[in-house]
């Protein structure tokens, strides 16, 4: 049992004070703080919420529950917002001055920080917190492991448990797909189908989904729902400025 699991287990299961839908209200204090402190992470959570809604409809999960999971899975980043790339300004990366192992500690602890914040708020049921605690499993923080030159990969693993439910697995898959898609879209190299297939295959190869029982038909539905979401979010946009320039050029040729 990991330290995160022990922290959750210490708490008695308490019924939430409010309906889960209330936690999606942008005026809810914790969500409002997240939006103001971590604007990039909040946008990621919005995109993830849409993905999880689509997947939940496809395979019969509780839509509201999964949307709450999406919005609060990274709430721990409010403690160190500028150490996460989505919240950094251009040429602003505090990790450039840190030892890779220290950077790994800061990045990986956002999971336990999220758990601590939610455990101390009685509006969040324990099952939801457990799912959030597993969204990185015991995967490797690869960027800083590679940067360190270390030979011991276990020194750079997240401290959580691997997903133990379909909900946890869906969160992990969609979280990886959204983050990877955003990065590749910015570089102009996004292929939606490849991102989804490579993400799921990589998680399977790493053993992150070994504890989850899932029907192949549901996995197919998950892939389909994610593909539709990516297609809608990252569809090819018309460059109107370029189109205007081309039209003006053609008009000039006609006049001549």
Order of alpha helices (4+ residues) and beta strands (2+ residues): alpha-alpha-alpha-alpha-alpha-alpha-alpha-alpha-alpha-alpha-alpha-alpha
